[in-house]
Amino acid sequence: MASKVVVVGSGLVGSLWAYMLKQRGYDVEVYEKRPDPKDLKVPAGRSINLVITSRGLRGLEVAGLLNQILPITVPVYGRCIHPKSGETLFQPYGRDQSECNYSISRWELNKALIAACLQAGVKMFFEHDLESIEVDQKQLDFKTARGPLQINYAHLFATDGAGSIIRKKLAEQHSGEYNAVIDWLDSDYKELQLAANPDGSPALEKNALHIWPRGTHMMMALANNDNSFTMTAYLPKINPPWNFSQIKSEDDVEKLFQSEFADAISLMPNYKKEFIAHPQGKLATVRLSKWVYQDSIAFLGDAAHAIVPFFGQGTNLGFEDCTTLLKLLDDANQDFKFAFEQYNIIQRPNANAIADMALENFVEMRDKVGDAQFQFKKKLESVIEKEFPQYYRSRYGLITYTLVPYHVAQAVGVKQSQLLERLAKNLKSPEDLDLILTKEILEKEFYPWAESLGVQTQSYQPKTN
Ligand SMILES: Cc1cc2nc3c(=O)[nH]c(=O)nc-3n(C[C@H](O)[C@H](O)[C@H](O)COP(=O)(O)OP(=O)(O)OC[C@H]3O[C@@H](n4cnc5c(N)ncnc54)[C@H](O)[C@@H]3O)c2cc1C
């Protein structure tokens, strides 16, 4: 039996993980069905830009790649809401500007990670499409331009994305123990482009995530490094008032934009053509009942846990898989069996928690952010967070600016929502909050409970040098 360490899939998670394994001295082979991205152009309507937050930054920091990646990101300090009528409204994310999200093109990030792998000596085999796996023989079968290829492995890392063939085959070959549940979202998305102004300046505020919340649907915009924006329109697949099935022609697209996103029209001269031409992306939540098989297979990234993108955490979670498994292997002196078992116990509940919260956030982004009561509670929470930073960190802050486990952040969020409900009662303005009473509740009830779960309120600050 060969003692190879094999990674299948060189997306964001597979390439970061292969790089980390190489740093630990493993002779890593990576098999990827696509060509090397440096030889390709970004596919139209499939660029996707992501926000990287604490857990993603941590992954890059641990690999020693953060300084290389940060210069190709754009800091994002808050949400800019575009109502149907009236002024835009800015809602800051963090306590101050030291807390921000980083927008980056998925394509550029992937290219940079793959280049780092190649430079480090990782063996990369592009255009190798995994067709089958015999789990108990530790055998992989690929389709390549030169014909079929069969290889064996000692340890296999499945980073082949949301549609993972390894996950499918494992569930077929060990069906009692492994099952994957895939829940498709009832909304799809289309990507559109908003170019920089003719003088090269950005046409919207660059350091914000722009949202056009419209109840059942929405549009979002995130800046790219060249001052253009990637816009993503999310609409239900079917059912009124606006849905993909009814939009068949450029006239239909125009009607949608005139009615829903009118302020964006003048900035997007090609929106009608792009909307018709670009692919309609699908979104799903994937939950796998067990992420490891003996000491031979571990799943990381979307292959283990695709989640919907509304908390901006899919990659962040995938990078956290990498830092978690790396530490477990180090702590266990590279005992794969023990580290794999621990990884399954520790990280799976985190993925389930953020999967739930990402689904909830869809409702928040498309609907609640524009709602007066929601905005009132957000302002109240911001007052509490500023007045009592030692006791209170919002759920959003815990997820995006700390490394507190996702499942702990989820539990804290439930308590926080009850607390905000209680404090908001009979309050006319967030500024009228009774600070003495609030401090007493936080000091005596809320914080001791949160602290017992290991919650820390300070932000994680990665070392950039
Ligand atoms: C619209 C949208 C917005 C998003 N926004 C954010 C965000 O703001 N923040 C965030 O953290 N996340 C975000 N995400 C999620 C993020 O894109 C994913 O979580 C991330 O790309 C997962 O990385 P991965 O490496 O696990 O999988 P992928 O990136 O899917 O990589 C899988 C790789 O495996 C390869 N592969 C597949 N099958 C085979 C095979 N049979 N043989 C060989 N190779 C194979 C693929 O070609 C691919 O290269 C967003 C996703 C979407 C759709």
The ligand as a Tripos MOL2 file, in Angstrom:
@<TRIPOS>MOLECULE
LIG
   53    58     1     0     0
SMALL
NO_CHARGES

@<TRIPOS>ATOM
      1 C1        -22.8800   33.5090   -4.1940 C.3       1 LIG1
      2 C2        -21.9150   33.0040   -3.1560 C.ar      1 LIG1
      3 C3        -21.3540   33.9010   -2.2560 C.ar      1 LIG1
      4 C4        -20.4700   33.4470   -1.2650 C.ar      1 LIG1
      5 N1        -19.9650   34.3420   -0.3680 N.ar      1 LIG1
      6 C5        -19.1420   33.9150    0.6240 C.ar      1 LIG1
      7 C6        -18.5770   34.8530    1.5550 C.ar      1 LIG1
      8 O1        -18.8310   36.0540    1.5100 O.2       1 LIG1
      9 N2        -17.7380   34.3680    2.5240 N.ar      1 LIG1
     10 C7        -17.4340   33.0440    2.6310 C.ar      1 LIG1
     11 O2        -16.6870   32.6760    3.5560 O.2       1 LIG1
     12 N3        -17.9500   32.1410    1.7590 N.ar      1 LIG1
     13 C8        -18.7870   32.5360    0.7570 C.ar      1 LIG1
     14 N4        -19.2940   31.6370   -0.1500 N.ar      1 LIG1
     15 C9        -18.9780   30.1950    0.0010 C.3       1 LIG1
     16 C10       -17.6540   29.7990   -0.6500 C.3       1 LIG1
     17 O3        -17.6460   30.1220   -2.0100 O.3       1 LIG1
     18 C11       -17.4430   28.3080   -0.4550 C.3       1 LIG1
     19 O4        -17.6930   27.9460    0.8750 O.3       1 LIG1
     20 C12       -16.0040   27.9110   -0.8070 C.3       1 LIG1
     21 O5        -15.7180   28.2110   -2.1390 O.3       1 LIG1
     22 C13       -15.8100   26.4120   -0.5420 C.3       1 LIG1
     23 O6        -14.5220   26.0400   -0.9070 O.3       1 LIG1
     24 P1        -14.1910   24.5010   -1.1640 P.3       1 LIG1
     25 O7        -12.7520   24.4750   -1.5180 O.co2     1 LIG1
     26 O8        -14.6780   23.6860   -0.0430 O.co2     1 LIG1
     27 O9        -15.0920   24.0940   -2.4060 O.3       1 LIG1
     28 P2        -14.9900   24.6150   -3.9750 P.3       1 LIG1
     29 O10       -14.5300   26.0120   -3.9500 O.co2     1 LIG1
     30 O11       -16.2760   24.2630   -4.5470 O.co2     1 LIG1
     31 O12       -13.8180   23.7070   -4.5360 O.3       1 LIG1
     32 C14       -14.0010   22.3510   -4.8620 C.3       1 LIG1
     33 C15       -12.9500   21.9700   -5.8940 C.3       1 LIG1
     34 O13       -13.0390   20.5760   -6.1480 O.3       1 LIG1
     35 C16       -12.9610   20.3690   -7.5430 C.3       1 LIG1
     36 N5        -13.6470   19.1050   -7.8550 N.ar      1 LIG1
     37 C17       -14.9840   18.8570   -7.7520 C.ar      1 LIG1
     38 N6        -15.2530   17.6040   -8.1570 N.ar      1 LIG1
     39 C18       -14.0710   17.0500   -8.5240 C.ar      1 LIG1
     40 C19       -13.7130   15.7710   -9.0540 C.ar      1 LIG1
     41 N7        -14.6390   14.8380   -9.3170 N.pl3     1 LIG1
     42 N8        -12.4100   15.5330   -9.3100 N.ar      1 LIG1
     43 C20       -11.4540   16.4800   -9.0680 C.ar      1 LIG1
     44 N9        -11.7460   17.7020   -8.5920 N.ar      1 LIG1
     45 C21       -13.0410   17.9920   -8.3150 C.ar      1 LIG1
     46 C22       -13.6370   21.5800   -8.1420 C.3       1 LIG1
     47 O14       -13.2950   21.7760   -9.5030 O.3       1 LIG1
     48 C23       -13.1470   22.6810   -7.2250 C.3       1 LIG1
     49 O15       -11.9410   23.2320   -7.6590 O.3       1 LIG1
     50 C24       -20.1520   32.0630   -1.1760 C.ar      1 LIG1
     51 C25       -20.7080   31.1690   -2.0900 C.ar      1 LIG1
     52 C26       -21.5840   31.6290   -3.0690 C.ar      1 LIG1
     53 C27       -22.1810   30.6360   -4.0280 C.3       1 LIG1
@<TRIPOS>BOND
     1     1     2 1
     2     2     3 ar
     3     2    52 ar
     4     3     4 ar
     5     4     5 ar
     6     4    50 ar
     7     5     6 ar
     8     6     7 ar
     9     6    13 1
    10     7     8 2
    11     7     9 ar
    12     9    10 ar
    13    10    11 2
    14    10    12 ar
    15    12    13 ar
    16    13    14 ar
    17    14    15 1
    18    14    50 ar
    19    15    16 1
    20    16    17 1
    21    16    18 1
    22    18    19 1
    23    18    20 1
    24    20    21 1
    25    20    22 1
    26    22    23 1
    27    23    24 1
    28    24    25 2
    29    24    26 1
    30    24    27 1
    31    27    28 1
    32    28    29 2
    33    28    30 1
    34    28    31 1
    35    31    32 1
    36    32    33 1
    37    33    34 1
    38    33    48 1
    39    34    35 1
    40    35    36 1
    41    35    46 1
    42    36    37 ar
    43    36    45 ar
    44    37    38 ar
    45    38    39 ar
    46    39    40 ar
    47    39    45 ar
    48    40    41 1
    49    40    42 ar
    50    42    43 ar
    51    43    44 ar
    52    44    45 ar
    53    46    47 1
    54    46    48 1
    55    48    49 1
    56    50    51 ar
    57    51    52 ar
    58    52    53 1
@<TRIPOS>SUBSTRUCTURE
     1 LIG1         1 GROUP 0 **** ****
